[in-house]
Amino acid sequence: MASAEQACISVVVAEANQLNCQLIENAFRSRRNHICVIACAVGSQEALAVIGEQQPDVAIISAQMETGPLDGCHLLRELHAAGTKTRLILLLGSRERELVIDAFRCGARGVVFRDEPLETLAKCIHAVHRGQVWANSLQLGYLLDVLSQMPIRLHDSQGIELLSKREAEVVRLVAEGMTNRGISVQLGLSEHTVRNYLFRIFDKLGVSTRVELVLYCFQEQQARAASAKKSVANGASAS
């Protein structure tokens, strides 16, 4: 029994009202998905206090709280700025582009829409707990649009080729969803060294978060694929 408890992902739910909190808590209690709701809150300040006290693995935060329609987004920003180790998921009632983008900018590791099934939320919790970023195709499209408009602050025009062999290995593992701890074990480095590598990588590629780094790599792959396809087409035309 103890091992089952250790494997359980501890979750705090910050919702607009007690009924919504209870619905999520009851839904997870009735399923064997190793997700344990340990506390609920309905106001942003209450949620801030509960998350700080409980230090859960994951916090599910509704954009709309009892204290205001977008207070959940402000709470997300505050928690992220405070350097919380809790992984943050935002529940959105709207698919509005700017809300989705702001959620990731404010520190969300995953965004789930309210009309998505509970199984999607459960998968999101497990993914972000493993250190991954959860974004569906619509959300990823929004983020890629923003990323494509960002000026890439590279030291020169070589892009990803600026990275050392070790830095490239770190980027590959980040893109696979590994946490700093997982990367340190995989590469035989300390977590402090991994963090230093990430700081240098962010600086070289002109990104500031793991989400931007993953999307940058995706964009780089797409550009290389398009370039290779164009080269093949040009070669065929010349022959």
C-alpha angles and dihedrals in degrees: 000000000000092000090052090053092049090052092051117107108229113224135187116201119210108190143162093255143001093258092060090046091051093048092055093043093050093045093055093042090059094054132068097231101122092246117132121189102211100175144000135209134185103193129058095238092045090050092048090053094045094048091047091050100040098037092205123194091240136015121204107206125188115218087224114059131179087258097054147339095261101023090113090064091051089049090051091053092048094050092047092049090051090057097242116186090212112107110237129220122184122211111211128193091193133056090211109150097227093050091054093047093046090050092060092040089054093054107273112153090195140015123206126184118228095237093057117103121265089248088066091054090048091051090048091052092051092046097051090043087059089053097259129132115241116212128146122220093269093051092044089052091054091050094047090051090055093044092051089056094049118101106243106227098208123163087232138347097279095093114186089008088075089076124096119237091260093047090051089053090052091050091050092053092046089052088052089058099255121155122230088260092052091048091049091054093044094050099032093243134128118257088243090058091048090052090051090051090051092051090053092045092050090050094048095047097038096238129126108197140041089248091056090046093053092046091046090055090048091051090048091052091049091050092049091048091050091048092050091048091050091050091052091049092049090049092051091049092050092052 
